């Protein structure tokens, strides 16, 4: 299971993950994004305690497993075929999405590098939860209006563009996982994928 293959040959890589799962690699991929995020918080002056770190890791693993359970149950209800023997393959294929999540996390935590010091401090407060997204946007607009040269707009918008591209690419990868597991019509694949995404986001997450 080659994580880089998710960009070079995504369908083949997903199929290999389902049929020949590498659970050690899967666990590493699942834990990398929160680890990077945690390191970024420390780097920007936020000192979360050990319990915060442990809870972040546990919640990431729990969400990963519950997502695989949702896929297994819904596809069983639709297809009337047990995916019990493929459960580790579902976990492995879902872990590949974390490669996309890792890149998104890296871009997000790198944003302060193209912001002036005042906005960097506000960004840290946003990450700490001491500042709302609306307040941060308001401060960003004020700085942009008063001193536009202080913000590297091109780099910032390029980063935001790449984050959006990765987000939609991740959704497509999720859809491709469902396609390879369900092997139904395009409409059935889409409806099952949509149901799983909605349940995963609004019920579990």
C-alpha positions in Angstrom: 0.0 0.0 0.0 1.8 3.1 -1.3 0.3 6.3 0.1 1.9 8.4 -2.8 -0.1 6.3 -5.2 -3.3 8.0 -4.1 -2.2 10.9 -6.4 -0.5 8.8 -9.1 -2.9 5.9 -9.5 -5.8 6.5 -7.1 -8.1 3.7 -8.2 -5.4 1.1 -8.3 -4.1 2.3 -4.9 -7.5 2.1 -3.3 -8.1 -1.4 -4.7 -4.8 -2.6 -3.3 -5.6 -1.1 0.1 -8.9 -3.0 0.1 -7.5 -6.3 -1.0 -4.1 -6.2 0.7 -4.4 -3.8 3.7 -1.3 -2.7 5.6 -2.7 -1.9 9.0 0.6 -0.6 10.4 0.8 2.0 7.5 -2.9 2.7 8.0 -2.4 3.6 11.7 0.5 5.8 10.9 -1.4 7.7 8.2 -4.4 8.2 10.6 -2.2 9.7 13.3 0.0 11.9 11.2 -2.4 14.9 10.6 -3.3 15.4 14.3 0.4 15.0 15.2 1.3 17.8 12.7 -1.5 19.9 14.0 -0.3 19.4 17.6 3.2 20.3 16.7 2.0 23.4 15.0 0.1 24.5 18.1 3.2 24.1 20.2 5.2 26.0 17.6 2.8 28.9 17.7 2.9 29.2 21.4 0.0 27.1 22.5 0.9 24.5 25.1 -1.9 21.9 25.3 -1.6 19.4 28.1 -0.9 15.7 27.6 -4.6 14.8 28.0 -5.5 17.0 25.0 -2.9 15.2 22.9 -4.1 11.8 24.0 -7.8 12.7 23.4 -7.0 14.0 20.0 -5.3 10.7 19.0 -8.1 8.6 20.5 -10.8 10.6 18.8 -9.1 10.4 15.4 -8.9 6.6 15.8 -12.5 6.3 17.0 -13.8 8.4 14.0 -11.8 6.3 11.6 -13.2 3.0 13.0 -16.8 4.4 13.2 -16.6 5.6 9.6 -15.6 2.1 8.5 -18.5 0.7 10.5 -20.9 3.0 8.8 -19.7 2.1 5.4 -19.9 -1.6 6.2 -23.4 -1.4 7.6 -24.9 0.8 4.8 -23.4 -1.3 2.0 -24.6 -4.5 3.7 -28.1 -3.0 3.9 -28.0 -2.0 0.2 -26.0 -4.9 -1.2 -27.0 -7.6 1.2 -23.5 -8.8 1.3 -21.3 -8.8 4.4 -18.1 -6.9 4.3 -16.8 -8.4 7.5 -13.8 -10.0 5.8 -13.0 -6.7 4.1 -13.3 -4.5 7.2 -9.5 -4.1 7.5 -9.4 -3.2 3.8 -12.0 -0.5 4.4 -10.0 0.9 7.3 -6.8 0.8 5.1 -8.6 2.5 2.2 -10.0 5.2 4.5 -6.5 5.8 5.9 -5.4 6.9 2.5 -7.7 9.9 2.8 -5.4 11.1 5.6 -2.7 11.7 3.0 -4.9 14.4 1.6 -5.7 15.5 5.1 -2.0 15.7 6.0 -1.3 18.1 3.0 -4.3 20.2 4.0 -3.1 20.4 7.6 0.4 21.4 6.5 -1.1 24.2 4.3 -3.4 25.4 7.0 -0.6 25.6 9.7 1.7 27.3 7.2 -0.7 30.2 6.6 0.8 32.4 9.4 4.0 32.4 7.3 2.4 34.7 4.8 0.6 36.9 7.4 1.9 39.9 9.3 2.7 39.5 13.0 -0.6 41.0 14.2 -2.6 38.4 12.1 -0.3 35.7 13.1 -1.1 36.3 16.7 -4.8 36.4 15.8 -4.4 33.1 14.0 -2.9 31.5 17.1 -5.8 32.8 19.1 -8.2 31.3 16.5 -6.4 27.9 16.8 -6.7 28.1 20.6 -10.4 28.8 20.4 -10.1 32.3 21.9 -11.1 34.0 18.7 -14.0 33.2 16.5 -13.7 32.8 12.7 -15.8 35.9 12.2 -13.6 38.0 14.4 -10.5 36.7 12.6 -12.0 37.5 9.2 -12.9 41.0 10.5 -9.3 41.6 11.6 -8.0 40.2 8.3 -10.2 42.7 6.3 -9.1 45.6 8.5 -5.4 44.8 8.0 -6.0 44.3 4.2 -7.7 47.6 4.0 -5.2 49.6 6.0 -2.0 47.9 4.9 -2.5 45.6 1.9 1.2 45.3 1.3 1.7 43.5 4.6 -0.2 40.4 3.4 1.2 38.2 0.7 -2.1 37.9 -1.0 -0.9 35.8 -3.9 0.7 33.1 -1.7 -2.3 33.1 0.6 -4.9 32.7 -2.1 -2.8 30.0 -3.8 -2.7 28.1 -0.5 -6.5 28.5 0.0 -6.9 27.3 -3.6 -4.8 24.2 -3.0 -6.8 23.5 0.2 -10.1 23.6 -1.7 -8.7 21.4 -4.5 -7.5 18.8 -1.9 -10.9 19.0 -0.1 -12.8 18.1 -3.3 -10.2 15.5 -4.3 -10.7 13.9 -0.9 -14.4 13.7 -1.5 -13.8 12.1 -4.8 -11.5 9.5 -3.3 -14.2 8.7 -0.7 -16.6 8.2 -3.5 -14.2 5.9 -5.3 -13.8 3.8 -2.2 -17.6 3.4 -2.1 -17.6 2.5 -5.8 -15.1 -0.2 -5.4 -16.9 -1.7 -2.4 -20.5 -1.4 -3.7 -19.9 -2.0 -7.4 -23.4 -0.6 -8.2 -24.8 1.7 -10.8 -23.6 5.3 -10.9 -26.8 6.5 -9.3 -26.7 3.9 -6.5 -23.0 4.6 -5.9 -23.6 8.3 -5.6 -26.7 8.0 -3.3 -24.9 5.5 -1.0 -21.8 7.8 -0.9 -23.9 10.8 -0.1 -25.7 9.0 2.7 -22.5 7.8 4.2 -20.9 11.3 4.0 -24.0 12.9 5.7 -24.1 10.3 8.4 -20.4 10.5 9.0 -20.3 14.3 9.2 -23.6 15.1 10.9 -24.1 12.1 13.2 -20.6 10.7 14.1 -18.4 13.8 13.8 
